[in-house]
Amino acid sequence: MNSLLIEGIGVQNWTYIIVGVTFALYIGIAIWSRASSTKEFYVASGGVSPIANGMATAADWMSAASFISMAGIISFAGYDGAVYLLGWTGGYVLLALLLAPYLRKFGKFTVPDFIGDRYYSKTARIVAVFCALIVSFTYVAGQMRGVGIVFSRFLEVEINTGVIIGMIIVLFYAVLGGMKGITYTQVAQYCVLIFAFMVPAIFISIQMTGNPIPQLGFGDKLADGSGTYLLDKLDGLSTDLGFAEYTKGSKSLTDVFAITLALMVGTAGLPHVIVRFFTVKRVRDARKSAGIALLLIVVLYSTAPAVAVFARTNMIETVSNQPYANVPDWFKKWETTGLIAFNDKNNDGIIQYVANKTNNELMIDRDIMVLANPEIARLPNWVIALVAAGGLAAALSTAAGLLLVISASVSHDLIKKIINPKISDKGELIAARLSAVGAVCVAGYFGINPPGFVAAVVALAFGLAAASFFPAIVLGIFYKRMNKQGAISGMITGILLMLFYMTKFKFNWFGGGTKEDWWFGISPEGFGSIAMLFNFMVSFVVMKFTKAPPKEVQEIVENIRIPSGVGEAINH
């Protein structure tokens, strides 16, 4: 009786129940842990345990791009999509081992604060604030877009309305709780998103291959007794439709390398991830939380390729060469969002899904693949709703972290450090909250008018971080001779070059251009690596012709790499 009652509850009602419960949890945590000082607002007073911080970092890191879009990209790009797995996981290792402990020891909880003090310059701080805002707004646009997609399908509202609902929720707990509230909310959000990602993956792996471990299932034989491997079947389905074999790449090696490098070094320059290492008491705890976060991140990242294969196989088998009149309900519900569309070019009523763009009649937005996957596989309604809650948790957790970076950049680095150094703690806290409100409004606009699908937008943010911050941070830690003139010149060169390339090929500014016009054959998503190299070159050239940093700055650089006393952060 109970099972029949549960099965009788529709997807939309389940979504209201599960999403409502999770939102109530997030808001309750924000009220319980609301910030009462700037230190609580910015870094949760530096008192978070390594385990909690590891979970929060994992949630902060695994955005809508990781949850919603990454498996979608892999499902369409196949082997080529592996660049996102390599770049994002490798980048986190780079950040955790190479930069985070030293930044933590330096004692500055925002990237502009580190750059402003390390390069002893208000100009350097202002340039860093500008770069942080550009990176964060580009990144948060992808998150708000993800929120809109989830709401538009599962609550059956327009994408724009979904973005506005997400803005209100994230504004409430980010503005009220600050880093303290965000940290404990992200702990809950990690639990929600990882459960929501793994449950349908396990269900579908059993359904398709009989193997309950998705990471093994997608390389296993089909459960139909045919003896065919799942990947071989997908290769056959793909080639029959004119697509390249799923397990073979088509991208140039140069672009693969450039994208992977841009994602890796971009990760190491992301301000919303770096700030997480200041919420723990000691440098040792920062290392622990980094290791814990990496293990927690691997759970999702190792499962994403399996989810991509499951989704792609089911999608092709369900809709390709099928009469439109017989398509299942999920197809027509996703049609209302505009993220999947059928254009019957030959008026035969049959969905023709092929690689040839002239003959292809089916448009599929890759951002729907993870969200639609449980529906395509005919999983229970509560599982479908759970995935919606997971997608929202992933998007909102990262959006909250980014909004905090934006508000801290404005209130702490701009107002406190440059415009009004005498501002009171209370005044700074008010400024931080007002900055967060403004940031949410701008983020909402970009969510409604995004420059591309979620993971592409996020990849551009990584490119911007690679082009601007990575050289300044690395040289600031490991090269004491680097001076303010070199760092400022490098950051300006890198960010402007990346912005030019991104707007030229993504927005068709400056005459626009096609794939054939890419410089060195490198896509906008990978161009951050080229802009980063220009940043390094300009930094070194300018440094050679300008005065060395003051002796006390060079001593600070020496001290942050000394192991003795590493257990305690330098307090300023």
C-alpha positions in Angstrom: 0.0 0.0 0.0 2.8 2.4 1.0 4.8 1.6 -2.1 1.7 2.2 -4.3 1.2 5.6 -2.6 4.8 6.6 -3.1 4.7 5.6 -6.8 1.5 7.6 -7.2 3.2 10.8 -6.3 4.2 12.7 -9.5 7.6 14.1 -10.4 6.5 17.7 -9.8 5.1 16.9 -6.3 8.2 14.9 -5.4 10.3 17.9 -6.5 8.3 20.3 -4.3 8.8 17.9 -1.3 12.5 17.1 -1.7 13.6 20.6 -2.9 11.4 22.2 -0.2 13.0 20.1 2.5 16.5 20.8 1.3 15.8 24.6 1.0 14.4 24.6 4.5 17.5 22.9 5.7 19.8 25.5 4.0 17.8 28.4 5.3 17.7 26.9 8.8 21.5 26.5 8.8 21.9 30.1 7.6 19.8 31.4 10.5 21.5 29.2 13.1 25.0 30.2 11.9 24.4 33.8 10.9 27.6 36.0 10.9 27.9 38.8 13.5 31.3 40.1 12.5 33.4 40.6 9.4 35.7 37.7 10.4 32.7 35.3 10.6 31.4 36.7 7.3 34.6 36.4 5.4 36.3 33.2 6.9 33.9 31.8 9.5 36.3 33.0 12.2 38.8 30.4 11.0 37.3 27.8 13.3 35.9 25.2 10.9 37.1 21.5 11.3 39.1 19.9 8.5 36.3 17.4 7.8 33.6 20.0 7.6 35.8 22.2 5.5 36.7 19.3 3.2 33.0 18.7 2.6 32.3 22.4 2.1 35.2 22.7 -0.3 34.0 19.7 -2.3 30.5 21.3 -2.6 32.0 24.7 -3.4 34.2 23.1 -6.1 31.5 20.8 -7.6 29.4 23.4 -9.2 26.5 23.1 -11.7 29.2 22.5 -14.3 30.3 19.4 -12.5 26.9 18.1 -11.6 24.7 19.1 -14.6 27.0 19.9 -17.5 30.2 17.8 -17.3 28.6 14.5 -18.0 26.5 16.2 -20.7 29.6 17.4 -22.4 31.2 14.0 -22.2 28.1 12.3 -23.5 28.3 14.4 -26.7 32.1 14.8 -27.0 33.0 11.3 -25.9 36.7 10.9 -25.6 37.3 14.6 -26.1 35.2 15.4 -23.1 37.9 13.9 -20.9 39.8 17.2 -20.9 37.3 18.5 -18.3 37.9 15.6 -16.0 41.7 15.9 -16.4 41.8 19.7 -16.1 39.5 20.1 -13.1 40.8 17.3 -11.0 44.4 18.0 -11.9 43.9 21.6 -11.1 42.6 20.9 -7.7 45.7 18.8 -6.9 47.8 21.7 -8.1 46.0 24.2 -5.9 46.0 21.9 -2.8 49.7 21.1 -3.0 51.4 24.1 -4.7 49.5 27.1 -3.5 46.9 26.7 -0.7 49.3 26.0 2.2 51.5 29.0 1.4 48.6 31.4 0.9 47.2 30.2 4.2 50.5 30.9 5.9 50.6 34.3 4.3 47.4 35.0 6.2 45.4 36.9 3.5 41.9 35.5 3.0 41.2 37.0 -0.5 43.3 36.9 -3.6 43.3 40.7 -4.1 44.4 41.0 -0.4 47.4 38.7 -1.1 48.3 40.5 -4.3 47.9 43.9 -2.8 50.2 43.2 0.2 52.7 40.9 -1.7 53.1 43.5 -4.4 52.9 46.5 -2.0 50.6 48.4 -4.2 47.1 49.8 -4.3 47.1 49.6 -8.0 47.9 45.9 -7.9 45.0 45.4 -5.4 42.6 47.3 -7.7 43.7 45.3 -10.8 43.2 42.1 -8.7 39.8 43.2 -7.5 38.8 43.8 -11.2 40.0 40.4 -12.2 38.3 38.7 -9.2 35.0 40.3 -10.2 35.3 39.4 -13.9 36.2 35.7 -13.0 33.5 35.4 -10.3 30.7 37.0 -12.4 31.5 34.7 -15.4 31.6 31.7 -13.1 28.4 32.6 -11.3 26.5 33.1 -14.6 26.9 29.4 -15.2 25.5 28.5 -11.8 22.5 30.7 -12.1 21.9 29.2 -15.6 22.0 25.7 -14.0 19.4 26.8 -11.3 17.1 28.1 -14.0 17.3 24.9 -16.0 16.4 22.7 -13.0 13.5 24.9 -12.0 12.2 25.3 -15.5 11.8 21.6 -16.0 10.9 20.2 -12.6 8.8 23.1 -11.2 7.5 23.8 -14.8 8.3 27.5 -14.8 10.3 29.6 -17.3 14.1 29.4 -17.0 14.1 33.2 -16.2 11.7 32.6 -13.3 13.8 29.7 -12.1 16.9 32.0 -12.0 15.0 34.6 -10.0 13.9 31.9 -7.4 17.5 30.8 -7.1 18.7 34.4 -6.6 16.3 34.8 -3.7 17.3 31.6 -2.0 21.1 32.1 -2.3 20.8 35.8 -1.4 19.1 34.8 1.9 21.7 32.4 3.2 24.8 34.1 1.7 23.9 37.6 2.9 22.7 36.4 6.3 25.3 33.7 7.1 28.4 34.9 5.2 31.2 32.3 5.1 30.0 30.8 8.4 26.5 30.1 7.1 27.8 29.1 3.7 30.3 26.6 5.1 27.8 24.6 7.0 25.2 24.9 4.3 27.7 23.5 1.8 28.3 20.5 4.1 24.6 19.7 3.7 24.7 20.5 0.0 27.6 18.0 -0.6 25.5 15.3 1.1 22.5 16.1 -1.1 24.4 16.5 -4.4 26.6 13.3 -4.1 23.6 11.2 -3.0 21.5 12.6 -5.9 24.3 11.9 -8.4 25.1 8.4 -7.3 21.6 6.9 -6.7 20.5 7.1 -10.4 23.9 6.2 -11.6 23.8 3.0 -9.5 20.2 2.3 -10.6 21.0 2.7 -14.3 24.3 0.7 -14.1 22.4 -2.3 -12.7 19.6 -1.8 -15.3 22.0 -1.7 -18.2 24.9 -4.0 -17.2 23.9 -5.7 -14.0 26.9 -4.1 -12.3 26.0 -1.9 -9.2 29.3 0.0 -9.5 28.9 2.7 -12.2 32.6 3.2 -12.6 32.9 -0.5 -13.6 29.5 -0.8 -15.2 30.1 1.5 -18.1 33.0 -0.7 -19.3 31.1 -3.9 -18.7 28.9 -6.1 -20.9 25.3 -5.4 -21.4 22.8 -7.3 -19.2 20.7 -8.5 -22.2 22.9 -11.6 -22.6 24.2 -10.4 -26.0 27.8 -10.4 -24.8 28.3 -6.9 -26.3 30.2 -4.4 -24.2 28.2 -1.2 -23.5 30.9 1.1 -25.0 31.0 -1.0 -28.2 27.3 -0.7 -28.5 27.5 3.1 -28.1 30.3 3.3 -30.7 28.0 1.4 -33.1 25.0 3.6 -32.4 27.1 6.7 -32.9 28.7 5.7 -36.2 25.3 4.5 -37.5 24.0 8.1 -37.1 27.1 9.6 -38.7 28.8 10.7 -35.5 32.5 9.9 -34.7 33.1 6.8 -32.6 32.4 7.7 -28.9 35.7 6.2 -27.7 37.9 8.1 -30.2 38.8 11.8 -30.0 38.5 14.3 -32.8 39.9 17.4 -31.2 43.5 18.5 -32.1 46.1 17.6 -29.6 47.1 21.2 -29.3 43.5 22.3 -28.2 43.2 19.3 -25.8 46.4 20.3 -24.1 45.5 24.0 -24.1 42.1 23.4 -22.5 43.4 20.9 -19.9 46.2 23.4 -18.9 43.8 26.3 -18.8 41.4 24.4 -16.5 44.2 23.2 -14.3 46.0 26.5 -13.7 42.6 28.3 -13.7 41.6 26.1 -10.8 44.7 27.2 -8.9 43.6 30.8 -9.4 40.0 30.6 -8.4 39.3 33.0 -5.6 36.2 31.2 -4.2 38.2 27.9 -3.7 41.3 29.6 -2.3 39.3 31.4 0.4 38.1 28.0 1.8 41.6 27.3 3.1 41.3 30.3 5.5 38.3 28.9 7.4 40.4 26.4 9.3 42.7 27.1 12.3 46.1 25.9 11.0 48.1 25.4 7.9 48.1 21.6 8.7 44.3 21.7 8.8 44.3 23.4 5.4 46.3 20.5 4.0 44.0 17.9 5.6 40.8 19.5 4.3 42.3 19.7 0.8 43.0 16.0 0.9 39.5 15.2 2.2 37.9 17.4 -0.4 39.9 15.6 -3.2 38.6 12.2 -2.1 35.1 13.5 -1.9 35.4 15.1 -5.4 36.7 11.9 -6.9 33.5 10.1 -6.1 31.5 12.3 -8.5 34.3 12.8 -11.1 35.0 9.1 -11.5 31.2 8.5 -11.9 30.6 11.2 -14.5 32.0 9.2 -17.5 29.6 6.4 -16.7 26.6 8.7 -16.4 27.6 10.2 -19.8 27.6 6.8 -21.5 24.3 5.7 -19.8 22.6 9.0 -20.8 23.9 9.0 -24.4 23.0 5.3 -25.1 19.5 5.7 -23.6 18.9 9.0 -25.4 19.8 7.6 -28.9 17.8 4.4 -28.3 14.7 6.3 -27.0 14.3 9.0 -29.6 16.3 8.3 -32.7 14.2 7.2 -35.7 11.1 7.0 -33.5 7.7 8.4 -34.4 7.2 11.8 -32.7 3.7 10.8 -31.8 5.0 8.0 -29.7 7.7 9.9 -27.7 7.5 9.5 -24.0 6.2 12.2 -21.6 9.6 13.3 -20.5 10.5 14.4 -24.1 7.4 16.7 -24.3 8.0 18.2 -20.8 11.6 19.0 -21.7 10.3 20.5 -25.0 8.5 23.2 -23.0 11.8 24.4 -21.6 13.2 24.9 -25.1 16.2 22.7 -24.3 15.2 19.9 -26.6 13.3 20.5 -29.9 12.1 18.5 -32.9 11.9 20.2 -36.3 10.3 17.8 -38.8 12.1 19.0 -41.9 10.7 16.2 -44.2 7.2 16.1 -42.6 7.3 12.3 -42.1 6.7 12.5 -38.3 9.8 10.5 -37.6 12.6 12.0 -35.4 15.7 11.9 -37.5 18.8 12.4 -35.3 22.0 12.4 -37.3 25.4 14.1 -37.4 24.6 15.9 -40.7 23.3 19.3 -39.6 21.3 19.8 -42.8 19.3 16.6 -42.2 19.3 16.6 -38.4 15.8 17.2 -36.9 16.6 17.0 -33.2 18.2 19.8 -31.1 19.4 18.6 -27.7 21.0 21.0 -25.1 23.8 19.0 -23.5 22.9 20.5 -20.1 19.8 18.3 -19.9 21.6 15.0 -20.2 22.2 14.4 -16.4 18.8 15.8 -15.4 16.8 13.9 -18.0 18.8 10.7 -17.6 16.6 9.1 -14.8 13.4 10.0 -16.7 14.8 8.4 -19.9 15.7 5.3 -17.9 12.2 5.2 -16.4 13.5 5.4 -12.8 11.0 6.1 -9.9 9.7 9.6 -9.6 11.4 10.3 -6.3 14.8 9.5 -8.0 14.0 12.0 -10.7 13.2 14.7 -8.1 16.3 13.8 -6.1 18.4 14.7 -9.1 16.7 18.1 -9.4 17.6 18.7 -5.7 21.2 17.6 -6.3 21.5 20.0 -9.3 20.2 22.9 -7.2 22.6 22.0 -4.3 25.6 22.0 -6.7 24.7 25.3 -8.3 23.7 27.1 -5.2 26.7 26.0 -3.2 29.2 27.4 -5.7 27.1 30.5 -6.4 27.1 31.3 -2.6 30.9 30.9 -2.5 31.3 33.2 -5.5 29.0 35.8 -4.2 31.0 35.9 -1.0 34.2 36.5 -3.1 32.5 39.3 -4.9 31.2 41.0 -1.7 34.6 40.6 0.0 36.4 42.1 -3.0 34.2 45.1 -2.9 33.8 45.6 0.9 37.2 44.5 2.1 39.7 45.0 -0.7 38.1 48.1 -2.3 36.3 50.0 0.5 38.3 48.9 3.6 41.7 48.8 2.0 41.5 51.7 -0.5 38.4 54.0 -0.2 37.8 54.2 3.5 40.4 52.5 5.7 38.7 53.9 8.9 35.4 52.1 8.3 34.1 50.3 11.4 33.7 46.5 11.5 29.9 47.0 11.5 30.1 49.4 8.5 32.3 46.9 6.6 29.8 44.1 7.4 26.9 46.2 6.0 29.0 47.0 2.9 29.7 43.3 2.4 26.0 42.4 2.6 25.0 45.2 0.3 27.7 44.1 -2.2 26.3 40.6 -2.1 22.8 41.9 -2.9 24.2 43.8 -5.9 26.2 40.8 -7.0 23.2 38.5 -6.9 21.3 40.9 -9.2 24.2 41.0 -11.7 24.6 37.2 -11.4 20.9 36.8 -12.1 21.2 38.9 -15.3 24.0 36.7 -16.6 22.0 33.6 -15.7 19.1 34.9 -17.8 21.5 35.9 -20.6 24.3 33.4 -20.5 27.1 33.3 -23.2 26.7 29.5 -23.6 25.9 26.2 -21.9 26.9 25.8 -18.2 30.2 24.1 -18.5 31.4 26.3 -21.4 30.6 29.4 -19.4 32.5 28.0 -16.4 35.4 26.9 -18.6 35.7 30.6 -19.7 35.9 31.6 -16.0 38.8 29.2 -15.5 40.5 30.7 -18.5 40.1 34.2 -17.1 41.6 33.0 -13.7 44.5 31.3 -15.5 45.2 34.4 -17.6 45.1 36.8 -14.6 45.8 35.3 -11.2 47.9 32.2 -11.6 51.2 33.9 -12.6 50.8 36.6 -10.0 50.1 34.1 -7.2 52.9 31.6 -8.2 55.5 34.3 -8.7 54.4 36.0 -5.5 55.0 32.8 -3.6 58.1 31.3 -5.3 60.0 34.3 -6.8 60.9 37.0 -4.4 62.4 39.2 -7.1 59.0 39.7 -8.8 57.9 43.3 -8.3 54.7 45.3 -8.5 55.4 46.6 -12.0 55.9 43.2 -13.4 52.8 41.6 -11.7 50.5 44.5 -12.6 51.6 44.6 -16.2 51.2 40.8 -16.5 47.8 40.7 -14.9 46.5 43.5 -17.2 47.9 41.8 -20.3 46.5 38.4 -19.4 43.0 39.5 -18.5 42.6 41.8 -21.5 43.9 39.3 -24.0 41.6 36.6 -22.6 38.6 39.0 -22.6 39.4 40.0 -26.2 39.6 36.5 -27.4 36.5 35.4 -25.5 34.3 38.2 -26.7 35.6 37.9 -30.3 34.8 34.2 -30.6 31.9 33.9 -28.2 30.0 37.2 -28.7 31.3 38.0 -32.2 32.7 41.3 -31.1 35.8 42.8 -32.9 34.7 41.3 -36.2 33.9 37.9 -34.8 35.2 34.7 -36.2 34.7 31.0 -36.8 36.5 27.8 -35.6 38.8 28.2 -38.6 39.9 31.6 -37.3 41.1 30.4 -33.8 44.6 31.5 -33.0 47.0 28.4 -33.1 43.8 26.3 -33.5 42.9 26.9 -29.8 39.3 27.3 -28.7 38.2 30.1 -26.3 37.9 27.5 -23.5 41.6 26.7 -23.9 42.9 30.2 -24.7 43.5 31.0 -21.0 46.7 28.9 -21.2 48.0 31.2 -24.0 47.0 34.4 -22.2 48.7 33.0 -19.1 52.0 32.5 -21.0 51.8 36.2 -22.2 51.2 37.2 -18.5 54.4 35.4 -17.5 56.4 36.8 -20.3 55.3 40.4 -19.8 55.8 40.1 -16.0 59.4 39.0 -16.4 60.3 41.5 -19.1 58.9 44.5 -17.1 60.5 43.2 -13.9 63.9 43.1 -15.6 63.7 46.9 -16.3 62.3 48.0 -13.0 63.3 48.2 -9.3 63.4 45.1 -7.1 60.8 44.8 -4.3 61.6 46.2 -0.9 63.7 44.0 1.4 60.9 43.4 3.9 58.6 42.1 1.1 61.4 39.7 -0.1 61.8 38.5 3.5 58.0 37.7 3.7 58.3 35.6 0.6 61.2 33.7 2.1 59.4 33.2 5.4 56.1 31.7 4.0 58.1 28.8 2.5 60.0 28.0 5.8 58.7 24.7 7.2 59.5 25.5 10.9 56.4 26.9 12.7 54.2 25.8 9.8 51.5 24.7 12.2 50.5 28.3 12.9 49.4 30.8 10.3 50.9 34.3 10.4 48.4 36.6 11.9 48.0 40.1 10.7 
